[in-house]
C-alpha cells in the first residue's frame, strides 16, 4: 500500500520565521531584506541565468495570500507550472490554492514579502478589497510607476511597524486599517494596468465561477465529481454545470480535470514520486485508470511525462 501524499498544503503557521520577519500570530508574516547585504551565503552557486535557487519545500500548495514587491534586481517564481518574473518596481500577488514549484533570485535583489490569511480580505472591508478578491483566478503580476512604488513602500513599512509593536491593545484593528490603505492603492493600480475589473461589473455567475475554481483548487485531489461542487452552492449539478459553462465557455468537468492534471504534473516533475504514488495521492482507483486519464488530457503517459521533465 502506497502512502497518499499529494502536493503539500502550506499554511502560514507552518512557515518558520527568519531574523528579518515579523508576524501577527499565525495570520500575517512580513519580511524584507532592505537592510540586509545578502540573504544567501557568499559561496552560493549561480545557475545559467545568474540566479540562486531559493530553498522551498517544493512543490507546495499555498493556502494564504502572498504578495511580493521587488524594488531592485530580479525574482523568478514558477507557479502552476508557469514562470512569473519580477523586475524592479514589479508586484506579484498570489492567491490561495496555487502550486509554487520553484523560486530563484538574482544576487543583490531587494524585495518585500507580505503573507496573510484570506480572512483579512473580507468583502465588508471596502470596494478596494473586493477588487483584489474578485481577481483571484490567476497570479497577478504587473509593474508600478516610480511614484506608485514610492507610495507603496512607506505603506508597507507602516504595516510592518504596527506588526512589530508589542503591547498594543488594538493592534489587529490598526493592521486591518493599514492593510486596507495599502489595498486601496494596489486595487487602483490593478485597474489601471488592466488586471482587474470594477467590482460592480462582476455578475452572480462570475462570482460563482470564481468560488468554484477556489473550491476545485482546494479539493481536486479528492473530488472530481461536479455534483460535489454543486452541493456547495445548494443547486442541482445540471443547473450548476450550465452556469459554469455559460460564464466560462468551458464545462465544469474540464476545469476540474485541468486542476487534477496540474497537481499530477507538479508531483511528476519533482522526480520524487512514482506513477503509482501520484495515482494514490489523487485518489484514482488504480494506476491504469490514472494513466488513461492523464494521457487523454496531456497526450502522453505520466511515466513519459516524468522522464521528459526530469
Secondary structure as UniProt FT lines:
FT   STRAND          8..10
FT   HELIX           12..14
FT   TURN            19..20
FT   STRAND          21..24
FT   TURN            25..27
FT   STRAND          28..32
FT   TURN            34..35
FT   TURN            42..43
FT   TURN            48..49
FT   STRAND          51..53
FT   STRAND          60..62
FT   STRAND          65..72
FT   STRAND          75..79
FT   TURN            80..81
FT   STRAND          82..86
FT   TURN            88..89
FT   STRAND          90..94
FT   TURN            96..97
FT   STRAND          99..106
FT   TURN            107..108
FT   STRAND          110..116
FT   HELIX           118..120
FT   HELIX           123..125
FT   HELIX           127..133
FT   TURN            134..135
FT   STRAND          140..143
FT   HELIX           146..164
FT   TURN            169..170
FT   HELIX           171..192
FT   TURN            193..194
FT   HELIX           199..201
FT   HELIX           204..219
FT   TURN            220..222
FT   HELIX           226..231
FT   TURN            232..234
FT   HELIX           237..248
FT   HELIX           252..270
FT   HELIX           275..281
FT   TURN            282..283
FT   HELIX           287..298
FT   HELIX           302..308
//
